[in-house]
């Protein structure tokens, strides 16, 4: 589905056979989301950028650079065989943990809005939780290969990776970053389930993880406040419920076709973080239901296609590729789903960006790398199939 025009060549038997090629559907989907994101970053940030930096396009130019670097990075990643990621997955996990430790050290981590989630590199603020989402997927895929029998037959096969995730979770909660914690936990649980963990063990740990995340929610008063404001934002419309109310107003104003690009009212200092966490609400205001359906359809196609590629890899015996593809599909789908849910008032407020679209360098770069790995997996699937056709 949606593939580049494939050139033909003649095999030894004189039969024309299609060559492997990079999947056009993934490429189109990534470009469409990124370009729409650039457009919305420009639209949502012009007012705040003019006030803060005296340059209405300040955030747009920076996001353009992030997108360009992400494209270059994706092109490089496409050249790496998946065996390379499998060989270095444990090293990447330790690098990710080291970055999470560094970010909570005073004078190294950079604090913004009460959260210490960034490491300042001068020209760029690195958010370690973003690469960790990819590193944990690569590690879990390798673990599921190395311990395949233990995972299916013994409780220890389930407990060991969960202990690793718990260590990462503790570091994330020190920032704090509850949203990234939820995404990682659910992604790992999903990968274990798809790897064939016995249902009884899986349900037991889903219950344990659910209780643990609930406890983390309860011990932090501000999280309880967010939950209360999500349930009834109108109870405190000028404080805790303000952001959600403004997002809902923006979505409601969009109606079917929207008010038009650049004509949003809510982005004019009414809706905080309009160019990051709540970009989707402004998109809904300016493009209406049509824009909303388009964005949801693009993300749905991307996730479904990732799962299709994973199932193809599994049938071909490429189990590491399959688990990585499952993990990336879960991570992108979860993050996009949570962001959309928050914008529409279906979930409590979380500090999660919309992949490929929201302003943020770390998020854009890792999204591009994830997409490139998916394209590479699809390409290697084709390489595995063609020899069986006499190539």
C-alpha positions as CSV (number, residue, x, y, z in Angstrom):
1,X,0.0,0.0,0.0
2,X,1.4,3.4,-1.0
3,X,4.8,2.4,-2.3
4,X,7.2,4.1,-4.6
5,X,7.2,3.2,-8.3
6,X,9.5,0.1,-8.2
7,X,12.1,-0.3,-10.9
8,X,12.4,-3.6,-12.6
9,X,15.5,-5.7,-13.3
10,X,16.1,-9.0,-15.0
11,X,17.1,-12.0,-12.9
12,X,19.3,-14.9,-14.0
13,X,16.2,-16.6,-15.3
14,X,15.3,-13.7,-17.5
15,X,12.3,-12.9,-15.4
16,X,11.7,-9.2,-14.4
17,X,11.4,-8.8,-10.7
18,X,10.7,-5.7,-8.7
19,X,13.6,-4.2,-6.7
20,X,13.1,-3.3,-3.0
21,X,12.3,0.3,-2.4
22,X,11.5,2.7,0.4
23,X,7.8,2.9,1.3
24,X,6.3,6.0,-0.2
25,X,3.3,5.9,2.3
26,X,5.6,6.4,5.3
27,X,7.5,9.2,3.5
28,X,4.3,11.0,2.5
29,X,2.7,10.6,5.9
30,X,5.8,12.0,7.7
31,X,6.1,14.9,5.2
32,X,2.4,15.7,5.5
33,X,2.4,15.8,9.3
34,X,5.7,17.8,9.5
35,X,4.6,20.4,6.9
36,X,1.2,20.8,8.5
37,X,3.0,21.1,11.8
38,X,5.3,23.8,10.5
39,X,2.3,25.7,9.2
40,X,0.6,25.5,12.6
41,X,3.7,26.4,14.5
42,X,4.0,29.6,12.4
43,X,0.3,30.4,12.9
44,X,0.1,29.6,16.6
45,X,3.4,31.3,17.7
46,X,3.4,34.6,15.8
47,X,1.9,36.6,18.6
48,X,4.0,35.2,21.4
49,X,7.2,35.3,19.3
50,X,6.6,38.9,18.4
51,X,6.2,39.8,22.1
52,X,9.1,37.7,23.4
53,X,11.7,38.0,20.6
54,X,10.4,40.8,18.4
55,X,10.3,38.3,15.6
56,X,6.9,36.8,14.7
57,X,8.6,33.8,12.9
58,X,11.1,33.0,15.6
59,X,9.6,29.6,16.5
60,X,8.9,28.8,12.9
61,X,12.5,29.3,11.8
62,X,13.7,27.1,14.7
63,X,11.2,24.4,13.9
64,X,12.2,24.5,10.3
65,X,15.8,23.9,11.3
66,X,14.7,21.0,13.5
67,X,12.7,19.5,10.6
68,X,15.7,19.9,8.2
69,X,18.1,18.3,10.7
70,X,15.5,15.5,11.4
71,X,15.3,14.9,7.6
72,X,19.1,14.6,7.3
73,X,19.2,12.3,10.4
74,X,16.4,10.1,8.9
75,X,18.3,9.8,5.6
76,X,21.4,8.7,7.6
77,X,19.4,6.2,9.7
78,X,18.0,4.7,6.6
79,X,21.5,3.5,5.7
80,X,21.9,1.5,9.0
81,X,20.9,-2.1,8.9
82,X,18.6,-3.1,11.8
83,X,21.3,-5.5,13.0
84,X,23.3,-2.5,14.1
85,X,20.5,-1.3,16.4
86,X,20.2,-4.8,17.7
87,X,24.0,-4.9,18.5
88,X,24.1,-1.6,20.4
89,X,20.6,-1.6,22.1
90,X,22.0,-2.2,25.6
91,X,24.6,0.6,25.2
92,X,21.9,3.0,24.0
93,X,19.8,2.1,27.1
94,X,22.7,3.0,29.4
95,X,23.3,6.3,27.5
96,X,19.6,7.1,27.9
97,X,19.7,6.4,31.7
98,X,22.9,8.6,32.0
99,X,21.1,11.5,30.2
100,X,18.1,11.1,32.6
101,X,20.5,11.3,35.6
102,X,22.2,14.3,34.2
103,X,19.0,16.2,33.6
104,X,18.0,16.1,37.3
105,X,21.4,17.4,38.5
106,X,21.3,21.1,39.4
107,X,23.2,23.5,37.0
108,X,23.1,20.8,34.3
109,X,19.4,20.3,33.8
110,X,17.4,23.3,32.6
111,X,14.1,24.1,34.4
112,X,11.1,25.4,32.5
113,X,7.6,25.9,34.1
114,X,8.6,24.0,37.2
115,X,9.9,20.9,35.4
116,X,13.6,20.0,34.9
117,X,13.4,18.1,31.6
118,X,16.1,19.7,29.4
119,X,19.8,19.7,29.1
120,X,21.0,23.0,27.5
121,X,23.6,22.4,24.7
122,X,23.8,26.1,23.9
123,X,22.2,26.1,20.5
124,X,19.7,23.3,21.4
125,X,17.9,22.0,24.5
126,X,17.9,18.2,24.6
127,X,15.0,16.5,26.3
128,X,16.4,13.1,27.3
129,X,12.9,11.5,27.7
130,X,12.5,11.7,24.0
131,X,15.5,9.5,22.9
132,X,14.7,7.3,25.9
133,X,11.4,6.4,24.3
134,X,13.3,5.0,21.3
135,X,16.1,3.4,23.4
136,X,13.7,1.5,25.6
137,X,11.9,0.1,22.5
138,X,15.3,-1.0,20.9
139,X,16.3,-2.6,24.3
140,X,13.0,-4.4,24.8
141,X,13.1,-5.8,21.3
142,X,16.6,-7.2,22.0
143,X,15.5,-8.6,25.4
144,X,12.5,-10.3,23.8
145,X,14.9,-12.0,21.4
146,X,17.5,-13.0,24.0
147,X,14.9,-14.2,26.6
148,X,12.1,-15.4,24.3
149,X,11.6,-18.7,26.1
150,X,11.8,-17.1,29.6
151,X,9.3,-14.4,28.7
152,X,6.7,-16.9,27.6
153,X,7.4,-19.5,30.3
154,X,8.5,-17.8,33.6
155,X,7.4,-14.8,35.6
156,X,11.1,-13.7,35.8
157,X,11.0,-13.0,32.1
158,X,8.3,-10.4,32.7
159,X,9.7,-9.0,35.9
160,X,13.3,-8.2,34.7
161,X,12.3,-5.7,32.0
162,X,9.7,-4.1,34.3
163,X,12.5,-3.5,36.9
164,X,14.5,-1.6,34.2
165,X,11.4,0.4,33.3
166,X,10.8,1.2,37.0
167,X,14.4,2.6,37.3
168,X,13.7,4.8,34.2
169,X,10.3,5.8,35.7
170,X,11.9,7.0,39.0
171,X,14.3,9.2,37.0
172,X,11.4,10.6,34.9
173,X,9.3,11.3,38.0
174,X,12.2,13.3,39.5
175,X,11.9,15.8,36.6
176,X,8.8,15.3,36.8
177,X,7.5,13.9,33.5
178,X,4.4,11.8,34.2
179,X,3.3,11.8,30.5
180,X,6.5,10.2,29.2
181,X,6.3,7.7,32.1
182,X,2.8,6.5,31.0
183,X,3.9,6.3,27.3
184,X,7.0,4.1,28.2
185,X,5.1,1.9,30.6
186,X,2.3,1.2,28.2
187,X,4.6,0.7,25.3
188,X,6.7,-1.9,27.2
189,X,3.5,-3.7,28.4
190,X,2.2,-3.8,24.8
191,X,5.5,-5.2,23.4
192,X,5.5,-7.9,26.1
193,X,1.9,-8.8,25.3
194,X,2.6,-9.0,21.6
195,X,5.7,-11.2,22.3
196,X,3.4,-13.8,23.9
197,X,3.5,-13.3,27.6
198,X,0.9,-15.5,29.3
199,X,-2.4,-13.6,29.8
200,X,-2.5,-14.3,33.5
201,X,1.0,-12.7,34.1
202,X,0.1,-9.8,31.7
203,X,-3.1,-9.0,33.5
204,X,-1.4,-9.2,36.9
205,X,1.3,-6.7,35.9
206,X,-1.2,-4.4,34.1
207,X,-3.0,-4.3,37.5
208,X,0.3,-3.7,39.4
209,X,1.4,-1.0,36.9
210,X,-2.0,0.7,37.0
211,X,-2.0,0.8,40.8
212,X,1.6,2.1,40.8
213,X,0.8,4.9,38.3
214,X,-2.4,5.7,40.3
215,X,-0.3,6.0,43.5
216,X,2.2,8.3,41.8
217,X,-0.8,10.4,40.8
218,X,-2.2,10.5,44.3
219,X,1.0,11.4,46.1
220,X,1.5,14.6,44.0
221,X,-1.1,17.3,44.9
222,X,-0.7,19.1,41.6
223,X,-1.6,16.0,39.7
224,X,-4.7,15.5,41.7
225,X,-5.6,19.1,40.9
226,X,-5.1,18.4,37.2
227,X,-7.4,15.4,37.4
228,X,-10.1,17.4,39.2
229,X,-9.9,20.2,36.7
230,X,-10.1,17.7,33.8
231,X,-13.3,16.2,35.3
232,X,-14.9,19.7,35.8
233,X,-12.8,22.5,34.3
234,X,-15.6,25.0,35.0
235,X,-15.2,24.6,38.7
236,X,-12.1,26.8,38.5
237,X,-12.3,28.5,35.1
238,X,-9.6,31.1,35.7
239,X,-6.9,28.9,37.2
240,X,-6.7,25.0,37.0
241,X,-9.4,24.7,34.4
242,X,-8.3,27.7,32.3
243,X,-6.2,25.9,29.7
244,X,-8.7,23.1,29.0
245,X,-11.6,25.6,28.7
246,X,-9.6,27.7,26.2
247,X,-8.8,24.6,24.2
248,X,-12.4,23.5,24.1
249,X,-13.5,27.0,23.0
250,X,-10.9,26.8,20.2
251,X,-12.2,23.4,19.0
252,X,-15.8,24.6,19.2
253,X,-15.1,27.7,17.2
254,X,-13.7,25.6,14.4
255,X,-17.0,23.9,13.5
256,X,-16.9,22.1,10.2
257,X,-14.4,24.1,8.0
258,X,-12.7,26.3,10.6
259,X,-12.2,30.1,10.8
260,X,-9.3,30.0,8.3
261,X,-5.6,29.8,8.6
262,X,-4.2,32.6,10.8
263,X,-7.7,33.7,12.0
264,X,-7.6,31.9,15.4
265,X,-8.6,34.1,18.4
266,X,-7.6,31.6,21.1
267,X,-3.9,31.7,20.1
268,X,-3.8,35.5,20.9
269,X,-2.5,34.8,24.5
270,X,-5.7,33.1,25.6
271,X,-4.5,29.5,25.2
272,X,-1.1,28.8,26.9
273,X,1.4,26.6,25.1
274,X,-0.6,26.9,21.9
275,X,2.5,26.1,19.7
276,X,3.5,23.0,21.8
277,X,1.1,20.9,23.8
278,X,-2.1,22.5,22.5
279,X,-1.3,23.0,18.8
280,X,-4.0,20.6,17.8
281,X,-6.7,22.8,19.4
282,X,-5.7,25.8,17.3
283,X,-5.6,23.6,14.2
284,X,-9.1,22.5,15.0
285,X,-10.1,26.2,15.3
286,X,-8.5,27.2,12.0
287,X,-9.3,24.1,9.9
288,X,-12.4,22.8,11.6
289,X,-13.5,19.2,11.6
290,X,-11.9,18.6,8.2
291,X,-8.5,19.4,9.6
292,X,-9.1,17.3,12.7
293,X,-10.2,14.2,10.7
294,X,-7.2,14.6,8.4
295,X,-4.7,14.7,11.3
296,X,-6.3,11.7,13.0
297,X,-6.4,9.8,9.7
298,X,-2.7,10.4,9.1
299,X,-1.7,9.2,12.6
300,X,-4.1,6.2,12.3
301,X,-2.6,5.1,9.0
302,X,0.9,5.5,10.3
303,X,0.3,3.3,13.4
304,X,-1.7,0.7,11.4
305,X,1.0,0.5,8.8
306,X,3.7,0.1,11.5
307,X,1.8,-2.9,12.8
308,X,1.4,-4.3,9.3
309,X,5.1,-4.0,8.7
310,X,5.7,-5.7,12.1
311,X,3.4,-8.6,11.2
312,X,5.2,-9.0,7.8
313,X,8.6,-9.1,9.6
314,X,7.2,-11.7,12.1
315,X,6.0,-14.0,9.2
316,X,9.5,-13.7,7.7
317,X,11.2,-14.7,10.9
318,X,12.7,-11.2,11.5
319,X,11.6,-11.1,15.1
320,X,13.8,-8.1,16.2
321,X,12.4,-6.0,13.4
322,X,8.9,-7.0,14.3
323,X,9.2,-6.1,17.9
324,X,10.9,-2.7,17.1
325,X,8.1,-1.9,14.6
326,X,5.4,-2.9,17.2
327,X,7.1,-0.7,19.8
328,X,7.4,2.4,17.5
329,X,3.8,2.0,16.4
330,X,2.7,1.8,20.0
331,X,4.8,4.8,21.1
332,X,3.7,7.1,18.3
333,X,0.1,6.0,18.6
334,X,0.1,6.5,22.4
335,X,1.7,9.9,22.4
336,X,-0.5,11.2,19.6
337,X,-3.6,9.7,21.2
338,X,-2.8,11.2,24.6
339,X,-2.1,14.7,23.1
340,X,-5.3,14.6,21.1
341,X,-7.2,13.4,24.1
342,X,-5.8,16.2,26.3
343,X,-6.7,18.8,23.7
344,X,-10.3,17.5,23.4
345,X,-10.8,17.2,27.2
346,X,-10.8,13.4,27.2
347,X,-7.7,13.0,29.3
348,X,-6.0,15.1,32.1
349,X,-3.4,17.6,31.0
350,X,0.0,16.1,30.2
351,X,3.2,17.7,28.9
352,X,3.3,15.6,25.7
353,X,3.9,17.0,22.3
354,X,2.1,15.9,19.1
355,X,4.7,13.9,17.1
356,X,6.0,15.6,14.0
357,X,3.8,18.6,14.6
358,X,4.3,20.4,17.9
359,X,7.2,22.8,18.5
360,X,10.2,21.0,19.9
361,X,13.6,19.9,18.6
362,X,14.0,16.6,20.6
363,X,10.5,15.5,19.7
364,X,11.0,16.2,16.0
365,X,14.4,14.5,15.7
366,X,13.3,11.3,17.5
367,X,10.0,11.2,15.5
368,X,12.1,11.4,12.3
369,X,14.4,8.7,13.5
370,X,11.5,6.4,14.4
371,X,9.9,6.9,11.0
372,X,13.2,6.1,9.3
373,X,13.6,2.9,11.3
374,X,10.1,1.8,10.2
375,X,11.0,2.6,6.6
376,X,14.2,0.6,7.0
377,X,12.3,-2.4,8.5
378,X,9.8,-2.4,5.6
379,X,12.8,-2.3,3.1
380,X,14.5,-5.2,4.9
381,X,11.2,-7.1,4.7
382,X,11.3,-6.7,0.9
383,X,15.0,-7.9,0.8
384,X,14.0,-11.0,2.7
385,X,11.1,-11.7,0.3
386,X,12.8,-11.2,-3.0
387,X,15.4,-14.0,-2.7
388,X,12.5,-16.4,-2.3
389,X,11.3,-15.2,-5.7
390,X,14.4,-16.2,-7.5
391,X,16.4,-13.0,-7.2
